[in-house]
């Protein structure tokens, strides 16, 4: 069993009755409690406008969360005992709820205070100001910001400025749940703890890199959000660029909280800008149309009417990126994400170059595949001879590491790892301000070009691998997406 965190904490979740809290945060916290990672007196306080009592909130959690976690009656009752609810009208005229929070936290100034903002980014600044006005911010306080952090560089800087007026940078934890996945952690170990990989982790041996985040679901009930976000803001600016930095970063001098983040920022600053006419050449955007029993994006159930923004939003994007430094010169990084794809898959594919001179017919280049979901693991595809006494026949075969099959320990959910790090005050897997803003500087010219273009996103049928332009993006250089070569 893991040791508990070093300090007792009060974890206050703004938006504590919402979807993210119920589906991800509370199950992750229960697993941490079950495995002994929460200090005995740690409390979890949900804040919302719901007008719930503690008993109401515990009943809601019991009804919506218990079926999704291990069946341990003793641990569950202990966990429910940690839960509290406070009704607060953040940004409104009624400030009475804040006095309840003050009374609840009074006398516990020696505890760590973690304020988790599971809410839209425009609420981050006002919430932090009201925390300060209520006298709740202490030197041992931390604040967690959910993505997306703004819509562009200007809005991200404004949010960072507003939060930074209240909290020091060391107290701000900008979360990206992809960085909590076990495969992402293993990517660093794979690269920096295995001597045979470092000599070939460069442009001399690697042909290209593919990073894919594909989803089978559409946007039912979320189209209002997606109309203003799109795949580029929702997935590429944070998740996919974070994975790119971990693939491309230089070995840090130390395995500490700032050295790793320093190297990630350098990668983002080395990305070749995609501007002007290059946007049409190096990016693709698409929107799914209806097929079978799957509706089109425009026909998805939504609480808002279809607008011009609905017609112009991308549910799929593919980008050819380049890291302009000595290690990666000439190596394209292909980023791809989409809704209503034929499979749910997040993976990183490192495609190596072919052997300089093959004496065997039918060989294919080696490939390293890191699977983030649905089943986390690592595969190294090598060439092997098929058994038999006849002509030598080569076949690509995987050397596979499945975390679920190889290790007896349970593979934790991403939020579990990240919440443990927040409570321990470890920011290594969280984004620093300069990192977020460097990502937006690269994304903004692409957004600007798309928004000024008269062209609509390229249609692709729901349940397919995306628009034709995405396949042409690789096809122009004789390459193909991973599933097309399988």
GILINHU-V579833 format. One line per field, one symbol per residue. phi: phi as a letter, one per 30 degrees, with the letter a starting at -180 (. if undefined). burial: 1 if it has 16 or more other ideal C-beta (glycine too) atoms within 10 Angstrom, else 0. Layout:
phi=???
burial=???
This chain:
phi=.dddddbdbccccdidcddddddbddedddddddciccdecdcbcdcacdiddedddddddedccedcbedbdddddddedddbbbdbcdicddcddddddeddcdibddddcccccdbddddddeddddedddicdcecdbbccdddcicadddddddddddddccdedcccccbdddcdedddddddedcbbdddedccaddbcdabcbbbcbddcbdicdeddecciddddbdeceddddedddcdddddbcbdcdddedddedddcdddcbhdddddcbbbbbdcdaiccddedcdebdbddbddddcdccbbbbccbccbddceicdcccbbachddbcabaccccddddebcccdidbddbcccccadcdlbbcdbcbdddkcdddccbdbcccccddcdcddddddeddddddddddicceccddeddddddddddeddedddddddddeddbdeicdjdeddddedddcicbdeddcd
burial=000110011111111111011101111111111110111001111111000100001101100011001000001100110111111101000000110110011000001111111110100110111110010110001111111111101001101101110110001111111111111111110100000000001000011111111110011001111110111111111111111111111001000010011111111101100100001001111111110001111001010000000101111111111110001100111111111110001111111100000000000001111111100111111010000000000001000010100000000111111111111010101111111111111111011011000000110111111110111011000010110000
